[in-house]
């Protein structure tokens, strides 16, 4: 894959786009037009680092229910849904999970997450608060979630930072264990709540893993990959993301064309 690279701010981000019209395209993506846009954020690695609260909660749950220590050793969790991770861990440990057992695991996981999220290592990633505030102030911009977390887990993590009110809609690992099926879920929920008929091409998916890119591309949504999670900037450049950022710092202000698009919502 060849990329046309343009550095907007060397101290904050470098954005990739495969053609020279990328300034105009990015301006349209981030609401230079008056059309509605739905911006969907991943949580872990993108909005925040939860201090491995989820991973510890998963491990603790399997130990409490099955007396298995380190049940998820060697399993890559980034980019996967909670249900997918649980099923993968159960399979490796030789456990057969029926729906009732899965519900029990998820219920115990939530109880453990309520405890584990209260750790000193958790933090918001750079630029998150400023970006959320700017996006929610823009006319025609709607902010939501596209995450592998089950909904209750997502709300616990966001609640630890007081972020729940920013996200009125979202798709979660509890909606579908296949991350690639979550964008249509988010769009349908958005349509039902707002009565606005938004298209996939008017969606922007922001995440920190190649899986976040993959779940957006088949639908024609714009994909933004940010290197604040386990994948490096260089690795994310090799994905098919429309834009790759080092952080979310100045994700809007680094682009002069967007300054005129900042219209406060009445």
N, C-alpha and C positions, 0 to 999 in steps of 0.2 A: 504494500500500500504506500502511495506517495502522499505527502502532506505539504500543504502550503502553510508555512509557519510565520506568524506575525506576533511580535512581542508588543503588548500594549503597556505593560508595566513590568520591567525586569524584576522588581522587588516583590511582585505579588503573583502574577500569573502569566502564562503563555497559552494562547488559545490556538487550536488547530482547526483548519478548514480547508477542504480540498480544492477550492477555487478562489479567484481573486475578487469575487463579489462578496467576500465574507463580512465586511463591515456592514453593508446594507442588510445582509441576511441576519446577522446577529442583532441588529437594531430591530428588525421585524420580530425576531424570536422573543426578544425581551421588551415587547410592547411599544415599539416606536409607532406602530399602527394603532388604531383605535379598536381593533378586534379583541375579543376575549382570549386570554391565555390561562392555561392551568399549569402551574409549576408544581411538580411532585418530587418530594424529597425522600431519599432513603434516610435512615436514622443512624445506625451504628457506623462510625467511620466517616460519615458525611456531616450530620448535624453535631454529633458528639462522640466522645470516647467515654463509654459508660464504666470504664475501669474493670472490664471483663466481668461485669455483674451478670450478664446473661450466661456466659460460659460456666461461671461458678455455680449459678443456679441450676443449670442442666446437670452438672456433675453431682451436685448435692442431692438433687431429686433422684437420680438413679441409685445413689448410695442408700438413701433413705427407703426407697421402694424395693430395690433388688439386691442391696448389699454389694453393689459393684463399685469399686473405686476407679476413678479415672476412666469412666466408660467411654469418653469421647477422645481419648488419646489418639493422636494421629489423624483426626478428622478435621478438615478445613471447614470452618463455620462461615467465614465471610462470604456474603453473596447468596447464601442459602436461606430458605424459610425455616422457621422454628420446627414445623412439622417434619420437614425434610431431614433436618439434623437429628431429631429424635428417632425417626425411623431408621436412619443410617446407623446411629449408635446402637439401637436395639438389634439390628441385623448383625452387626459385628459381634455383639455379645450373645448371639444365638437366641434372642427373645422374639417371640411372635406376638405382635401387637394387634389386638382387635380394637374396635372403636371405643369400647368401654375402658380398656386399659389406657388408650391414648388420652382420653378425657381425664383420667385420673392423673396421668403424668403432667399434663398441661395445667391442671388445677394445682398440683403441688409445686410445679415450677413457678407459677404466679406468686404463691405464698413465699417461696424462697427469694424471688426477685424483689419483692417488697423489702426484704432485709438487705440483700446484697447490693442494691442500688445505693444504699447509704454508705458509700465508701469515699475515701479522700482522694482517690485517683481519678474519679470521673471529672470530666470537664467538657465545656462546649468547644467546638473547633473554631479556629480563627475566622472572623468575618461573619459568623452565622447570625448573630443578633442584628447587626447592621443590615445585612441582606434581607432578612425577614421583615424588618421594619420598612425598608424601602419598597419591597415588593407589595406588601399589604397596603401601602400608601398610594400605589399606582392604580389609576382608573383602568378597569378591565382586566386586572390581574387577580387571580385566585390561587391560593397556596394550599397544597394538600400533601398527602403522604403516599408513597409507594414503597412498602417495606416488607421484609420477610418476617418481621415480628408478628406474633399474634396480637390482636388489637389491644387486649388488656395489658400485655407486656409493653407494647409501644407507648400506651398512655402512662404507665408507671415510669418509664424512662423519661419521657417528655415532661411529666409532672415534677420530676426531680429538679428541673430547671425552669419551671413555670412556663412551658412552651405550648401547652395543650390548646390554648385559645387561638393560636395562630393557624391551627389545622382543623378546619371544620369538616373536612372530607378526606377519605383515604382508602387505599386498598391494603390488605394485610395478609400475612401468612395464614391467618384463620379463615380468610375468604377462599384461598386456593393454595395448596402446597407447592404448586408450580409457579415460580416467580414470573415466567413468561406469559402467564394468563392474567396477571394483575392489572395491567394498564386498562384493558376493557372494563374491568370491575370498577376502577377509579372513575373512569369517564361516565359509566352508567350511574354511579352514585351521585356524581356531580350533576348530571342532567336531572335526576330526580329531585335533588335538593334545591336547585336553582332555577329549574325550568329553562335552562340555557342549553341549546343544542351545539355543543362544542365538538370539534373533530379531533382525531388523533394527531393530525398535523399541527394543531394548536396547543399541543401538550409539550412540556419540557420536563424531562426526567433527569434529576441530578443525583448521582451516586458515586461511590468510591471504589467499585469493583467492576471487572469486565461483565459480570452478570447484570449489573444495572444498565450497561450499554446494550447488551443482548436483548433485554426485555423491552427495550424501546424501539429498536431499529425496524423490526418486521412491520410495525404499525405506521411508520413514517413520522414518529414523534422525534423531536430534537433531543439528543443525548449529550449531557454534560458530565464528564468524569472529573473528579477532584481527588488529588493525591494526598488526602488527609487520613486515609485508612491504611490497610496492610499492603496495598499495591503502590509501587513507586510511580512517579511521574513518567519515567521512561517506559515502564510496562504499559501504562494506560495509553501512551502514544501509539502503541501497537494495536489497540482496539479500533473499532469503527466509530468511536465517539465523534460527534460533530465538533466538540470543543473539549479541550483538556486544560484544567487549571491546577496550579500548584496548591492554592488554598482558595477559600471563598472571600478573602480580603479584597475589597474594592472590585468585586466581580461585576458591579455595574459602573461605578465611578471611574474605573480604568478605561472606559469606553466613552469618548466624548459624545458620540451620536445619541447616547441614552440620556444625557442630561436634559434634553428638551422633552423627553418622554415621561418625565416624572410629574405626573398630574395628581394632586391629592384627590382621593375619593371623597365625594361630598358626604 
